[in-house]
Amino acid sequence: MKNMLDERSKSLLKTLVERYIADGQPVGSRTLSKASGLELSPATIRNVMADLEELGLIASPHTSAGRIPTARGYRLFVDTMLTAQPGIIGAESRPIETLETQLQPDQPQRVIASAAHLLSSLSSFVGVVTAPRKPSVFHHIEFLRLGDRRVLVIMVSPDGDVQNRVVFTAQDFSQSELAEASNRLNASYAGLSLEAVRERLKSEVDVLRGEIAELMNTAVKVGTEAMEQEEERVVISGERNLLTVQDFSHDMGSLRRLFDLFEQKTQLMRLLDVSSRAEGVRIYIGGESQVVPFEELSIVSAPYEIDGQVVGTLGVIGPTRMAYDRMIQIVDITSRMVSNVLSQK
């Protein structure tokens, strides 16, 4: 796709996207001719626009002779034509800097709520932040036989939190076998994160007896599921901003689906967890995330850290017609601020 467009086509597409983001109106060939600065005849511009439309990069609304970008067009624009200038949000970064001096690392929930509100107010869209994950570490574990292939897993965290889960195993274990597995786990892995245990088990599974390896993997799975089912971890701010967004205000069906998304939060959690495994700012346009498949929605997100370890994600949710260069900087600066505050000793 990138190589299919010549420089003239790229220039006109870039101009069209920038004009549409700024004005919210379909862009006609006359406007494009003036804004692009290219000395092209109206006929030439119409031909280029027809080519761009055939490639699925722009579309023609029924009510206008102008064109608007498609999700595919926005993606090409963001990937190859966007040049974020340092300081683009200028004085707007001051609220972030001011907030950073007011927040305390021992109040993570206040930090998260403040960050979500800040993202919403600076973007005029929706701010979303996942709360820091508690370290998934176990202090002690026990397996108790309940009956044929039914085992009670009891996992105790360093702060005394106890998780109980009944699991079904592939084979029946005696209580002595379960005790051996408990002792092995507690002796070799207590105090490690579940992620570290999982990685070590991958390399050590060949030297462990099959039944002990199965029980250890079961314990890790139980602990991971318990962490995932913790209290609500998503903080959302500014949903009502979408009521005033021109792209949504006349489409109650889209608004209803978006508010359902914010209500359920599960899809958002999955998307933001995926984002946390990437470095830097990620941009999802239209339905390309697969997790939040809304053609009219874009998400700009970034992970944040505590002492160099990624513990959560934050971002802005808004219409595909957003100033991506500005949103990237808002999200990037806010993620750095949250990382700095939460990493203070």
N, C-alpha and C positions, 0 to 999 in steps of 0.2 A: 504493500500500500504506500509506504513512504517513498519508494522509488518510482511509483506510477505517476506522481504529480511533478510537473515542471515548476520552476521557480515562480512563474506567473500565476499558476493555479494555487500554489501555496500562499502567495502574497494575498490573493483575492480571498481565499478561505480564511486566512488570519484576520484580514480586515473585516470580513463578514461576521466572524465570531465575536470580535471585539466590539463591533457596532451593536450587535444584538444583545450582548451582555450589558452594555451601557444603556441602551434605549428600550429594550424589550419589545421592539417592533420589527416585523419582517423587513429584511433589507432588500431594496430594489437595485436594479443595475445602475440607475442614475446616481443613487447615493453611494454605491460601491465605487463608481468611477471617480467621484469627487474625493472620497475618503482614502482610496488606495494610493492616490498620487501617481498612478500609472497612466500613461497617455494611450488609452485603448478606446476603440470605438464601442458604442453601445452594443453593436452586433457581436463584437468579439467577446465582450463581457457576458452577454447572454449565452454564447456558445460554451464558455468556460463554466458558467453556472449549471448549464445542462449536463456537462460532463461530471461535475461534482455531485449533482443530484443522482446521476446514473451510478456513481460509485457509492451511494448511500451516505454521503458526508453532509448533505444539506437536504432540506425538504421544502415543499411549497404548500403552505396552509391553504385551505380552500377559499378562505375569505380575503386573500391578498395575492398580489402579483409578486411580492417579495419572497425571499427565502429565509429559512431559519436553520441553525445547525441541528444535526441529529446527535444522538449519544456517541455514535461512531466519529462524527465530525469533531465533537468536543474532545474525545480521546486523542485523536491525531493532533489537535491543537495543543492540548496539555503536554503530550509526549514530545513534540518536536518544535513547537512555535512559542511556547510560554517562556518568557524571560522575567523571572521575579527580580525586581530591583531591590537592593538593600534599603531598609528604611521606608518601604512603601506605605506602611501604616503610620509612620511618623509619630505624631504626638499621641496617637491612640495606644502606643505601647506603655505610656506612663501609668495608666491604671494597673497594668500587669506588674510593673516595677513597684508601685505603691503597695499593691496587695502582697507582694512577696515579702515586704518588710513587716507586714502586720500578722502574717500567718505563722503558726508554731508547728514544728514537726510532730509534737505529741498530740495534735488534734487532727488526725488524718481525715476524719469525716468532714470537718469544717474546710480543710484544704480542698477536698474533692468537690464539695457543694459550691465553694467560691469559684473554683475553676470552671465548673459547668455554667454558672451564672455569667462569668466573665466571657467565656466563648460565645454565649448567646447574645450578650449585649454588644460585643464588638462586631459580630457577624450579622446581627439582626435575624439570625436563623435559629436553629436549635443546637444547644451545646450538650454534649454527652460525655460522661467520664465513667470508666469502670473503677471501683474502689480497689485499693491495693490488695492483692491476694495475701492471705496469711501464709507464712511458710508452712508447707505441708510436710511437717516432720512428726514422726512418731517416737514416743519415749518408751513405750512398752506395748507388747502385743500378746494375745492369747487366743488359742483355738480350743473350743469345747465341742465334743461330739454330741449331737442331738439325736441322731438316729441314722438310718441308712442314707448315706451320702449327703447328710445335712450337717453343716458345721456353723457354729456361732463364732464370728470373728469379733474380738473385743480389742479396740485400738485406743491407746491413751496418748494424748499429745503432751508436750513438755509443760503446758500450762494447766494440765489436769482435765482437759476436755476429753470426754469418753464417747467413742462411736461404737455402736453395736450393729452388726449386720448378719443376718442368716444367709448363707450361701449354699448352693448345691454343687457338689464336686463330681468329677468324672468317675471317681472310684470311691469305695468306702474306706475310711481310715479308722484305725484304732485310736483310742485316746493316747496311748504311748507314742504313736507316730505323730499325732498332733502336738504333743508336748515337745517332742524332739524338734519339730519345725519351729515352734514358738521359741525354744531356747536358742536355736541357731540364728533366728532372726534377731532376737534381742541382743545376743552376744556380738553379732557381726555388723548389724545395720542400725541399731538404735542411735538416734541423734542425727541421722542423715535425712536429707529431704527425700520425698518419695521419688522424685525425678532421678536423684543420684542412685537410689536403691534399684530403680528400674534399669538404669544403665549398667550397673554392676552385675545385676542378674543376667543380662544379655551375655556378658563375657564369662560368667561363672556357671551358667546353667549346665554345661557339659560335665563339670566335676561334682555337681549335686545329684543326689538320688532323685529320680523322676518325680516321686510323690512330694518330696520336700520342695523341689522347684515349682511344682504346681501350686502348692500352698503359699509359697512366697509370692508368686505372681498374683494369686488371688488376694492376698493381703494388700499388695500395692494397688490393685484394681479397686478394692473396697475403700481404701484411703482416698484415692483420687476421686471416686464418685462422691464420697462424703464432702470433700472440699468443693466440688462443683455444685452441690445442693445446699450450700451455705445460704445465709441471708442474702437478700437482694443486693447485687453488687453494681447495679447500673444507676447512675444519677443523671437525670435528664432535666434540662432547663430551657424554657422559651418555646414550648410547643405551640403556644398561641401565636407566636410570630408568623407561623405558616398561614394563619387565617388572612393575613394582609399581603401575602406574596401573590403577585398578579398571576403567576403560572398556575396556582392552585385555587385561587379564590372563586373561580367560576366552575370548578369541578368538584362537587361534593363527594363524588365517588372516590376520587383520589385522596381527598382529605380524610375521609372515613377510614380508608385503608392505612393511611399514615398514622392516624391516632390509635388504630388497633395495634400497629407495630410498637408504638411507644407504651401502650398499655401492657402488652404481653412481654416485651423486652427480651424474650428468648432468642429471637433471630438476631437482634442487635448484639447480644452477648456473644453469639457464635462469630459474628463478623468482626467484632472488636478483639476477640481472642485470636483470630487469624491475623489481624493487623499487628498485634503485639509481638508476633514472631518475625516481623520485618523491621529493618532498620529505617529510620527517618520517616518522612511523611508519605502516606499512601493515599491515593485518590481512586475512589470507585465511582464510575459514571453510569447512570442509567441502570440497567439490569445486569451489568457485567459481574457483580459480586457473587451472583447465584444465591447468596444467603439472604440478601434484601433485594429481591427482583422487581424494583420499581423503575420503570423507564424514565420517569420524570424527576428522579431523586439522585443527588450526588452526596458522597460522604468523603470528607477530607479528615484523615486521622493520623495519629502518631503515638508511639509508645512513650511511657515515661518510666523513670528508674528510681530505685533507692540504692545508693551506694554501688552504682554500676550494674545492678540487676533489674531487668524489666519486670515491673510488678503490675502494670495496668496500661490502659489506652485511653486517649481522649480525642475528641474531634468535633467537627461541625457537620450538621446534616441540613441540607437545603435543596433548592431546585437545581436542575442541571445548569440553568442560566445563573451562574454565580461568578464573581470575580475571583477566579482560581488563584491568581498570583497573591492577592490579598489574603485569602483564606489560608493558603499555605503558610504565610508568615504568622498569622494569628495563631494557628495551631502549633507551629514550631516553637514560637516564643513561649506560649502557655505551657507546653510540655517541658520546656527547659526550666521554667519557673517552678512548676510542681516538683520536678526532680530535685531542684536545688533546695526547696523548702523541706521536703520529706527526707533528704539526706543529711540535714543538719543534725549535729549531735547535741 
